[in-house]
Amino acid sequence: MPDPLTPPPKALRIIVAEDAALLREGLVRILERAGHEVVAAVPDAQALLTYTGNCRPDLVVTDIRMPPTHTDEGLRAAATIRATHPGIAIMLLSAYVADAYVGELLGSAPGGGIGYLLKDRVGHVRDFLDSVDRVAAGGTVVDGEVVRQLVGLRHADGPLAGLTEREREVLALMAEGHTNHAIAGKMFVSEAAVRKHIGNIFAKLPLDPHSDRRVSAVLTYLRGSPGA
């Protein structure tokens, strides 16, 4: 098994925003040991916005609840970054699921990737680093629990209404960032069957012709409810 901290082919310039000092320093060490450059590590959303404007990183890793109110400062900052610097990838790393502003992030113009991971569900450093790389490459990685809470029962109508239950299951796993091989293993089917389901999904959904179809399908799924 490869070392999860082996330097990646392309080192990323990253800003970390986390008000808990120990976790912030821990993230910095993990990212730097993986070969990335942490250009700033800040404790609040205002500093995140300031350093993002000045440093123009490849990726921002931010908590959601930060000073002064510890409600949604990080999420609002992420939405602002997405609006002003759409090419910057954003990784939300939080202990909570918050739907405010997530729809705005997902519905924004094509640009950098988006991730949303729950701190206590990141089981291995290598999984976190893999998610960082996928988001930085323009992908979408959303924790399964976030998917379930954000989506819930919202898709009875709308663009996803025409998908079968099996196709929705495949699409949910795609939203979690799984490869076709991983989806096949989780569903106990062949990769050919997964590819067929994905082909059906692509054919049924109104996807953005100018974006990667897999990313576009995932974003359609996550923002599929009216008002998402």
TAUR-V530743 format. One record per pair of residues at least 24 apart in sequence whose C-alpha atoms are under 6 Angstrom apart, sorted by the first residue. I is the first residue (numbers start at 1). GAP is how many residues later the second one is. D is the distance in Angstrom with one decimal. If there is no record, write none. Layout:
i=I gap=GAP d=D
i=I gap=GAP d=D
This chain:
i=4 gap=122 d=4.7
i=5 gap=29 d=4.4
i=6 gap=28 d=5.7
i=7 gap=27 d=4.8
i=7 gap=28 d=4.4
i=11 gap=24 d=5.8
i=11 gap=25 d=4.6
i=12 gap=24 d=4.9
i=12 gap=46 d=6.0
i=13 gap=24 d=4.9
i=13 gap=25 d=5.9
i=13 gap=44 d=5.0
i=13 gap=45 d=5.2
i=14 gap=24 d=4.7
i=14 gap=25 d=5.8
i=14 gap=43 d=5.4
i=14 gap=45 d=4.9
i=14 gap=46 d=5.7
i=15 gap=24 d=5.7
i=15 gap=25 d=4.9
i=15 gap=26 d=5.9
i=15 gap=45 d=4.9
i=16 gap=25 d=4.7
i=16 gap=45 d=4.9
i=16 gap=46 d=5.9
i=17 gap=24 d=5.8
i=17 gap=25 d=4.8
i=17 gap=26 d=5.7
i=17 gap=45 d=4.5
i=18 gap=25 d=5.1
i=18 gap=45 d=5.3
i=19 gap=24 d=4.1
i=19 gap=47 d=5.9
i=45 gap=28 d=5.8
i=45 gap=29 d=5.4
i=45 gap=32 d=5.9
i=58 gap=30 d=5.3
i=59 gap=29 d=5.6
i=59 gap=30 d=4.5
i=59 gap=31 d=5.7
i=60 gap=30 d=4.9
i=61 gap=30 d=4.7
i=61 gap=31 d=6.0
i=62 gap=30 d=5.2
i=62 gap=31 d=5.8
i=63 gap=29 d=5.9
i=63 gap=30 d=5.1
i=63 gap=31 d=5.1
i=64 gap=30 d=5.8
i=79 gap=26 d=5.7
i=86 gap=25 d=5.0
i=87 gap=24 d=4.6
i=87 gap=25 d=4.5
i=88 gap=24 d=4.9
i=89 gap=24 d=4.7
i=89 gap=25 d=5.9
i=89 gap=47 d=5.5
i=90 gap=24 d=5.0
i=91 gap=24 d=4.4
i=91 gap=25 d=5.8
i=92 gap=24 d=4.6
i=93 gap=24 d=5.0
i=93 gap=25 d=5.8
i=94 gap=24 d=5.1
i=94 gap=25 d=5.5
i=95 gap=24 d=5.3
i=97 gap=49 d=6.0
i=103 gap=120 d=5.9
i=103 gap=125 d=4.9
i=112 gap=26 d=5.0
i=113 gap=25 d=3.8
i=113 gap=26 d=4.8
i=113 gap=27 d=5.6
i=114 gap=26 d=5.0
i=115 gap=25 d=5.5
i=115 gap=26 d=4.5
i=115 gap=27 d=5.4
i=116 gap=26 d=4.8
i=117 gap=26 d=5.1
i=141 gap=35 d=5.2
i=141 gap=36 d=4.6
i=142 gap=33 d=5.9
i=142 gap=34 d=4.7
i=143 gap=33 d=5.5
i=144 gap=32 d=5.7
i=154 gap=71 d=5.4
i=155 gap=70 d=5.8
i=167 gap=30 d=5.7
i=175 gap=43 d=5.2
